[in-house]
Amino acid sequence: MKKTKAGHPLPAPGLMQEPTDPLAPVAAPAPALNLANHFLIAMPSMEDPVFGGTVVYVCEHNENGVLGVVINKPTDMTMQVLFERIDLEPATNLSPAIVDEPIMFGGPVQDDRGFVLHTPGARYSSSLTVTDEVAFTTSIDVLEAVAKGTGPERMLVSIGYAGWSPGQLEDEISRNGWLTVGAQPHILFDVPVEERYFAAMKLLGFDPLMLAAEAGHA
């Protein structure tokens, strides 16, 4: 782990020093840089075993820090397995495309809980509307709806999420850890998992294979 000049360890990427409720209320001015509804794209030089080669969708960025979900790191768990683990019986007519959908590793924070990025529509008990096209829900009622066949039209389910303490992500960006670019919902929901990194890179307007290990923003 890298250390500061004072010799104290820096926070691990994507892991808040003091994890909190991901939808906790805010209480202070928002930071000047707001990356909500942006992709964080790991620089090719990033060797972190958790975040190397990842794309993170940022759901919220405020004075409490940053909350995001890794969108291109599938686990070996499917929706069917998740339903079994949380004692939900899927409807008999539920599409195989849903029950066989892989669950993403969303990040190292609360990696024993499920989180859902989805298209807005129905109301859920603990949900954050990021944009008109993307919402983030932490309550089980969205999964109950999915099991019944009445869930969101499009979704991405993860175990865990990524969180950064105030100023932590900005520091990682300044140290050439991440590229940032405005997010596109179709990459979240429609592009195959294995193609999402390159699809996000192409939003920057150049071939990712030509990228040098330098910082950049868009």
Secondary structure as GFF3:
##gff-version 3
##sequence-region A 1 218
A	DSSP	beta_strand	38	42	.	.	.	ID=ss1
A	DSSP	beta_strand	55	62	.	.	.	ID=ss2
A	DSSP	beta_strand	65	70	.	.	.	ID=ss3
A	DSSP	beta_strand	74	78	.	.	.	ID=ss4
A	DSSP	alpha_helix	79	85	.	.	.	ID=ss5
A	DSSP	alpha_helix	96	99	.	.	.	ID=ss6
A	DSSP	beta_strand	102	105	.	.	.	ID=ss7
A	DSSP	beta_strand	109	118	.	.	.	ID=ss8
A	DSSP	beta_strand	127	129	.	.	.	ID=ss9
A	DSSP	beta_strand	135	137	.	.	.	ID=ss10
A	DSSP	alpha_helix	141	148	.	.	.	ID=ss11
A	DSSP	beta_strand	155	164	.	.	.	ID=ss12
A	DSSP	alpha_helix	168	174	.	.	.	ID=ss13
A	DSSP	beta_strand	178	182	.	.	.	ID=ss14
A	DSSP	alpha_helix	185	189	.	.	.	ID=ss15
A	DSSP	three_ten_helix	193	195	.	.	.	ID=ss16
A	DSSP	alpha_helix	196	202	.	.	.	ID=ss17
A	DSSP	three_ten_helix	208	210	.	.	.	ID=ss18
A	DSSP	beta_strand	216	217	.	.	.	ID=ss19
###
